[in-house]
Amino acid sequence: MNEHRMHLWFRKSGPLVMGTSCCISKNLSQSFAAAACLNKMGHASPYDVSAESSTEFPDRLSLMEVRLQAQEDEITLLKSSLADALRKLHLHDQQIPLLKQQLIAGKRFVKGIVHPKMKISFRNNNCHLDPSTLLQVNTEHMRSLLKPKSCHCQSIKMFIRGRPITMYIPSNILNYEELRMDLPSQKLDLDWVYGYRGRDCRANLYLLPSGEAVYFIACVVVLYHISNQTQRHYQKHTDCVRCLAIHPDKVRVASGQTAGVDKDGKPLQPFVHIWDSKTLVTLQQIGLGTFERGVGAVAFSSSDAGTFLCVIDDSNEHVLSVWDWNKNIKHNEVKNTNEAVLAVDFSPTDTNNIISCGKSHVYFWTMTAGTLTKKQGIFGKYKKPKFVLCFVFSLTGDVLTGDSEGNILTWGKSAIMKQTRAHEGSVFTMCVLQGGAILSGGGKDRKIIRWSADLAPERECEIPEKFGAVRTIADVDGEELLVGTTRNAILRGTFSDGFVAIVQGHVDEMWGLATHHTQNIFLTCGNDRQVCVWNAEEHKLDWCTTLEVREESGLCADFSPNGAVVSVGLSTGRWVVLDLQTKEVVSDLTDGNEQLSVMRYSPDGSFLAVGSHDNFIYIYNVTEGGRRYTRFGKCTGHSSFITHLDWSKDGKYVMSNSGDYEILYWDVASGCKLLRNRFESKDRKWASYTCVLGFHVMGVWLEGSDGTDINALCRSHSESMVAVADDFCKVHLFQYPCPKPKAPSYKYEGHGSHVTNVRFTHNDSHLLSMGGKDTCILQWRVKGAGTGDHKEHLASSSSVCSSSSSPENGT
């Protein structure tokens, strides 16, 4: 959980604080103070650490790196504050001539006699009038002329890592303090899970008598009914599920998870859940406080009706423990090996015999009188493989192991009786059919081979290369098979008819997500170079294409409002436009040589804004239905990389965020001009709201957060709710707008990694969320008032919301 993201903006070290202010002068003085700090940093050199002993060198080096990074982060923020100060100075200088003109014009309208001693002076860029010299007539009018416009508005300040961010309150908010922050009237239910974890897990695909395939990805165990094409979900895990086992009754399931870390980086405790696959009720939780790091393998005993559960954890010694799971009693525990352990199981005829295998070993365990004794498998004259990857028990009682040399070894009482050459490359999995026949799945050759009981080859087939190697095999009816692959797909088929994918997913970190404007389809892209278009209504992959250049990955995307094309931004500064019907690239352009972080069409589709890590926003004219693009201009003014941007409803303006927490506004129609007076944009209406910094979404930031805790957010089309993707594996649902601190939200779990993006479908019927390293896409059903067509506006209230907590899991 909370794995490092691909592009971490800054190290997390500063709190987020909020307050109120009401005019530019205060902001300006703070900016000057921050700029002056450039010459007063006074940090101790990272090389001042005394060398007490050579053994402390790694710790001292790490300390110096942390100090150096902190200094670099502070310099970056100070530069940004200096840039703010210069912008405000320029704005202030522009106001002086206007104030002079207003003052002169004001004199002409004064009715009566002007006092002969009234003096007007301009000192230090400020206007000064002696109030005693002003006449009673038109006094208020004169004072209003002399007061800066920005002083008429109220603003809110929030601080991220010590940097103030000013947000101006819209004109229709008469009393900010009395605004009420409530929970949204809508909630989320998990509707569908896209993906399967086959890239690094094994023995994780089984078929239940109910006709459901059971497998896992992220923190969810999925029960997918193959014929009905429906899903149910077991959602009680708090971090990524790593292993599965099915009880002999074919109803109860054991699933083990990794430990993960909490919000503060402290390790959590892993455990195993035993649960009922019919009711999804948790029957038992074992191992809390016992296992370290995670649970790598689990297995139920067979000969005693599944009384015992064997567990191997992910500690350095890969401790093997045996539990009476129904009573939650640990019977035995022993240190296994410092090498990786990949599989464990009880003998089908004797609960006291257990087999485990992994890196360069096979162990035969005997359980007697409360102790476990180990006998190591002897390879003798046969080459010792680097890995023993899998094993099964034949109907004759022999143990068959598959290894990284491509061999199947037949064992009898810890000694090899026979070696059978099976595959080119590794033997990743084996499966015993009801009649005694054996199936094996290959890595490099991607073959599935059917063997007789005495290991004579009978039939074979090869799965398509795009799905990767065979990870695991589940028998359906002796002929039909389910096959999990290393490229996170589940295939269904037979030797004679071949195999088709029934479950597919990405195989590396994802960042790009876009939803169609009129249809229930969405696009995802990521580091695996795949660009995938999904059907959210039919829960399937419509089509997928792979980027040609190996070094490129897709990081952002947006559908054209006409729905005919979609633009995808890549990690190299290149971006492509794909035709949704032909899947062909209709336009291919490049802006700079750094990664692109956001693509956004204007509401009418006439412009495309491209946000880059080179600090620029590139604006393009769009013609020919989204197939032709001409550079219109470039927005220059950000002092860090662009992170998010949105268009105004009239398509004339852009709001943008950057990596150093700037909020800037741009007049695109007037030539990509930076609007230096941000106060003038406080009442502007936005076609979308995906910027993570702004008045209307200020309440989504938790106290103590820094600028990297929220990766993405999205306002619903009904403008009644906002979904947030955070860095701690959670999806939040707030009411919209939520401009006050500690706004309450519903919190939803399911991802096992930082959530990189969220988007509502075109009619707000569903929300889509993407995990980073967990390669999982979760589709949430939106239920409750306001779904699809309800529209709420910000309004004042006489009471203030007293609750700052977020209900767990939306209940």
Phi, psi and omega in degrees: 000151177054042177292158182297135179279162185299322181229090178282123188291304180215158173293143187273108184220349187240149180279164175251125182231150181234151178200190181233152174207174186219009175200165187292325188301321180294316177300319183295317181295322178294322179296319177298320181296319179295321180294323180295336181294345179301330182261003185230032186292311173062031180284146173289144180294140177294347180268005179279358181291127181288145182266089182284323178201155182293336180290341181270003185301314180301320180294318180294322179296317178298318179298318179295321179296319179296316179296319180296318180295320179298319178295319179296319179297319181294320178298318179301315180292322179294322175299318179296319178296322177296320177297320176299316181299317180295320178297318181289325174300316180298318178297318180297318179298324180292334183280339185300307179301323180295319179295322178297315180297318181295323180294316179296317179296325180295324179299323184293334184267356180290124179263125181123197184261129178276135179297133184295341182263006180292126183239142176241126180223151176240103181236133178055039177063025178232144178269135181229130172233140174282111185302332182291341182270352181281140178283161179294326183285130176064022180298314182296323179296318180296316181297323180293328178292323185278346183273131179302144183302323185294341181286346179281344186254156175257145181228158178245140177244136168236149183244127175241117181052040176086354181263126179284138176236115183268133179231127186271136183281131179301155186296333184279000177265107184273329181219095183298320185297334183264005177296139181255128177256114181247166169293150177294153178284348178259160174225173181240143170234138178293121185258318184205148177240122178260126175119170182204140183266090179247349187292329185220012178234154183227168180049048185232031178217120181224158176247126179268157177301339178289354184088009181260135170275132180247128181204180182219159169202142184055230182261012187244134168263123186259135171246104187254115178281113190294316183286316183278346182054050176236160179234145164237162188221132170264119193238027185269357179278148183258353176207184189302131174284138184241340185205159182222153170210144180253131178294152177304336178282357178062019179241312183276147185229140171249133178224131181249149185236168174278169185281308184074186179224157178274187184299331181267007178086006179277139182293141176262173183262130176280165179200175175241132174256136168250127188217161183269121184286345178278317184256347185062024178272134177285124181267325183201147171237120183238153172088002181296121184089358181254314184278151178247139174068313181173177178249121185265332183203144177221154178202138173272148171288157185247318189288344181245030178064032172076035181289325188250155176231129177259135184228137171240124182267181184257024176289174180301324182267359181046063185299132177259127180228149179240130187236140160277092194294328182293328179262356181057046180242129177271120183270320184217153176206137181207145173289133187268283183199157175279351178273161180299138175246127189252336183205152176210149177194154173278152170296136181292347182248348184209113182298336182283354179249128182229141176244140171223153181212164181177220183292112174059029179205155164226127181244136176250113185257144175235129182255114180218135173049043176078010178233157177242124176247147189243139171234126183276137176293133183259123181277339175057235184286349182272148180296132179284120183284159178291322178224138163259110195268333186200164173203157175221164173256123177286166180294341178274356178097357179285156174259126179247125179246145173250136187232179184284353176271357181087015183253151167253120180255135177259122185252143172225112181052053174072008176237148182280130177259334187201144174239130180238123176286123188243309189222156168279120188089201188282154167263105187278330186205155173220153183214134179260126178275167185301322182280359179104348176295157185236138175250140175231145180241132185261157178273286185295320184273351178057027183264149167247123183242134174261128181243150171288174181300330178263022174064043168262128182295137181244309181215160175206157174210168182233131179276153183302146184299327185295343180268354179085202183272167178282120180264316180205156182231136174235132181278133177264301182216022183093332177248307181281141183231154166249134184232121172268140186240165182286349175257034169059044175235152171243124182253153177230134180169191180226169178298322185279323186262351182084188187231143176234153182279130173252343175221132177221160180196175175283164182238008177208178186304137182246145177224325186274129179214132178214145178244146181290151185282337184227350183238160179275059175231155179213161182240142174230152176206158183193201186287349178276006178070008178270136171246115189241137174248124187246151174258109184287340180277319180263358176057051181213163176277118178286309177198162183214141176228153181250131179297141188291317186278127185296328183279353185266146173222152180273129186240341182201160182198161174202140176277141172293144180304333178282352174076007184269332184225165175221137179259138182233124178266139188247173185283352184255003187093351178275148172218147185234152176245124183251137173280126185290336180275310184271345182067011182271154175281117181260347177206143184216110183227168180222135175233107181071190180234019176246167187295151177263139185246342181205138173237134181209121175280148172291160185305324180268000177079008183276343179231154171231128176257132182240113179266132187237162174281001174271012176080004182250154170246119181264130182250131181237141167283136182244126179225177178054045175065028179092011183257350181230135184228131180231130182300124180262321181181183181220129178272114184241125179165338178290145178258009174209178185291149181284136179246319183212155174203156179217152177263149171287162183295332179274359176073016183258339188232157177230137171251138184220151173244156178226173185294343177254025169071030174277148168240113180238156180235144187228135173267095183289318183300332180265019176100037177060042184276134176287126177275102187287333177265093184293339178302328183290348181261007187293333182256008183288143180264136186249133182295324174224163175224098176239356176292132183278346177244125180171158183303317188287349181233017184298329183288351180283346181275123179282153177297132182092358179286160169241186188289356182251000185286336177246121182270327184198157170212164182207128174278143177290159179293333177284351180060033179247348182209160178224131178260143185232134174255118184252179185271005185239034173071016185247150169247128180248149175235116179249161166288157175235135355286162175222077187268011182244147179300154177059036176296136181285152181210161167271140184240133185234135181250160181158324178281150178250014180210173176307137179274121189268335185199154174219145176208142173273147172290171192299330182252014179064018179286333182219157172241138178248137177227147182238134171271156179280274183287341181281354177053033187247138172247123178252133177249117184255135176275129177272125180229151179114179183299145174092357182292122172092310189226358181281145183223119179250144177241155179294133181217154179282155179219155182279349180239156180252137180298126184266347183262130178245005182272159180247120179302135182291134172056023174073021179238000000 
